[in-house]
Amino acid sequence: MTEQYFEFDYLLRIILVGDTGIGKSSLLLRYTDQEFQQNLLPTIGIDFRTKIIEQMGKNVKLQFWDTAGQERFRTISRNYYRGAHAIFFVYDITDRESFKRIEYWINEVEQNSPPDIIRVLIGNKSDLNYKREVDFDEGKELARTQGLEFFESSALENRNIECAINYVVKMWLRKKELEEKYQKQNPQANPILSDLTVPIKKKSLLQLCQC
């Protein structure tokens, strides 16, 4: 039976942003298809991938939007920010320029996305440690100052991809639980407004991410 026939409880949209050539598509291919291809062609516009997983007793359909890093596709990418529930800011640990531009991507997303979007910083290609230009602590500090969760990942070695995604799914499911509880207690509340106002206590990474 193909995935499209499986029932799911929730649809979670995750968008990946970052410069071109940093391995966003490779991360998704590894996670959704358990494949690694050395020389993937750059994404043109937006690429979509899906996967259904079970977390916390719920079937969650993950819909990934892989955005192109080139400037000429920027307008297309912006149209998808508003519908996303979570975002991965991705850079290449062997490319300092891609790391420097993360703040640009953060500003870009903040202007076009929901205020309660879950945000994660990913330092990709951690298997190429001998070519590293961005220290782990630099990534961690940037994440801290920007209020992001942080992981280093490798599509080649299948490292920390599932962990980062599981973190997002668990955070989002806890948010949904609180929203649904709030709606039951306040049936006249506007569901759109409640999405923005329900307080959510962030769990620690150790509690949420167990890979």
C-alpha positions in Angstrom: 0.0 0.0 0.0 1.4 3.4 -1.0 1.7 6.2 1.5 -1.1 8.2 0.0 -3.7 5.7 1.3 -2.6 5.8 4.9 -4.7 7.8 7.3 -3.1 10.5 9.4 -4.2 12.6 12.3 -2.2 15.8 11.6 -0.4 17.4 8.7 2.8 19.2 9.6 4.6 21.4 7.1 8.3 21.9 7.4 10.2 24.2 5.1 14.0 24.2 4.5 15.8 27.4 3.6 19.5 28.3 3.0 21.9 29.0 0.3 22.2 26.8 -2.8 24.5 23.7 -2.7 24.5 23.2 1.0 22.7 19.8 1.0 19.1 20.6 1.8 17.8 18.2 -0.8 20.2 15.5 0.3 18.9 15.7 3.9 15.4 15.2 2.7 16.2 12.4 0.3 18.0 10.6 3.1 15.1 11.0 5.5 12.2 10.2 3.2 13.8 7.6 0.9 16.9 6.4 2.9 19.1 7.3 -0.1 22.1 9.4 -0.6 23.2 10.8 -3.9 26.5 12.6 -4.2 25.6 15.1 -6.9 22.0 16.2 -6.8 20.9 18.9 -9.1 20.0 22.2 -7.5 16.4 22.6 -6.6 14.4 24.8 -9.0 11.6 26.7 -7.3 10.2 24.3 -4.7 10.5 20.6 -4.2 8.0 18.6 -2.2 8.5 15.4 -0.2 6.2 13.6 2.3 6.5 10.9 4.9 4.0 9.6 7.5 5.4 8.8 11.0 3.9 7.9 14.4 4.8 10.1 17.3 3.1 10.3 20.7 0.3 8.0 19.6 -0.6 10.1 16.5 0.0 9.5 12.8 1.6 12.7 11.5 2.0 13.4 7.8 5.2 15.4 7.3 5.1 17.6 4.2 8.6 19.0 3.4 9.1 22.0 1.2 12.7 22.2 -0.1 13.3 25.8 -1.3 15.8 26.9 -3.9 18.6 29.0 -2.6 19.0 31.1 -5.7 17.9 34.7 -5.7 15.7 34.4 -8.7 13.4 31.9 -6.9 13.1 34.0 -3.7 9.6 35.3 -4.5 8.3 31.7 -5.0 9.8 30.6 -1.7 8.3 33.5 0.3 4.8 32.3 -0.7 5.3 29.1 1.3 6.6 30.6 4.5 3.2 31.6 5.7 1.8 28.1 5.5 4.7 26.4 7.3 4.6 25.1 10.9 8.4 24.7 11.3 11.5 25.8 9.5 15.0 24.5 9.2 17.7 27.1 8.5 20.5 25.1 6.9 24.1 25.9 6.3 27.2 24.0 5.2 29.9 23.6 7.9 32.6 23.7 5.2 31.2 27.0 3.7 31.5 30.0 6.0 29.6 32.2 3.7 26.5 30.0 3.9 26.8 30.3 7.7 27.1 34.1 7.5 24.0 34.3 5.5 21.8 32.5 8.0 21.0 35.8 9.6 19.7 37.0 6.3 17.5 33.9 6.0 16.2 34.4 9.5 15.2 38.0 8.7 13.6 36.9 5.4 11.5 34.3 7.2 10.5 36.5 10.1 9.0 39.0 7.7 6.9 36.3 5.9 6.0 33.6 8.4 3.7 33.0 11.4 5.1 34.3 14.7 4.8 30.9 16.4 6.7 28.9 13.8 9.2 26.3 15.2 12.7 27.2 14.2 15.8 25.0 14.0 19.3 25.7 12.8 21.1 22.8 11.0 24.8 22.7 10.3 25.0 20.2 7.5 27.8 18.0 6.1 29.3 17.2 9.5 31.0 14.2 7.9 33.4 16.6 6.3 35.0 17.7 9.6 38.4 17.9 8.1 37.2 20.7 5.8 35.2 22.5 8.5 35.1 26.3 8.4 32.4 26.8 11.0 33.0 25.4 14.5 30.2 23.6 16.4 30.3 26.2 19.1 29.7 29.0 16.6 26.6 27.3 15.3 25.4 26.7 18.8 26.0 30.3 19.9 24.1 31.7 16.8 21.2 29.4 17.6 21.2 30.6 21.2 21.2 34.3 20.3 18.4 33.8 17.7 16.3 31.5 19.9 16.7 28.4 17.7 17.3 24.8 18.4 20.6 23.5 17.0 21.9 20.3 15.3 24.8 19.3 13.1 23.8 16.7 10.5 25.2 14.5 7.7 23.1 13.1 4.9 26.0 10.8 3.9 26.2 9.3 7.4 22.5 9.7 8.2 23.4 11.6 11.3 20.9 13.7 13.4 18.4 14.2 10.6 15.7 12.0 12.2 16.6 13.5 15.6 16.0 17.1 14.4 12.7 16.2 12.7 11.5 14.3 15.8 12.3 17.3 17.9 10.1 19.4 15.7 7.3 16.9 15.6 7.2 16.5 19.4 7.3 20.2 20.0 4.4 20.8 17.5 2.3 17.9 18.8 2.6 19.3 22.4 1.5 22.7 21.0 -1.5 21.1 19.3 -2.5 19.3 22.5 -2.5 22.6 24.3 -4.5 24.3 21.5 -7.1 21.6 21.5 -7.4 21.7 25.3 -7.8 25.4 25.1 -10.5 25.1 22.5 -12.5 22.7 24.6 -12.3 25.0 27.5 -13.0 28.1 25.4 -15.3 26.9 22.6 -16.1 30.5 21.5 -12.5 31.4 21.0 -11.2 32.1 17.5 -9.0 29.1 16.6 -6.6 31.3 14.6 -6.1 33.6 17.5 -5.6 30.8 19.9 -2.8 29.4 17.8 -0.9 32.6 18.6 -1.8 33.0 22.2 -1.8 29.6 23.9 1.3 29.6 26.1 3.8 26.8 25.4 6.5 25.7 27.7 9.5 24.6 25.7 10.9 21.2 26.6 14.6 20.6 26.8 16.3 18.9 23.9 17.1 15.9 26.0 13.4 15.4 26.8 12.2 15.8 23.2 15.0 14.3 21.1 15.9 10.7 21.8 17.7 9.2 18.8 
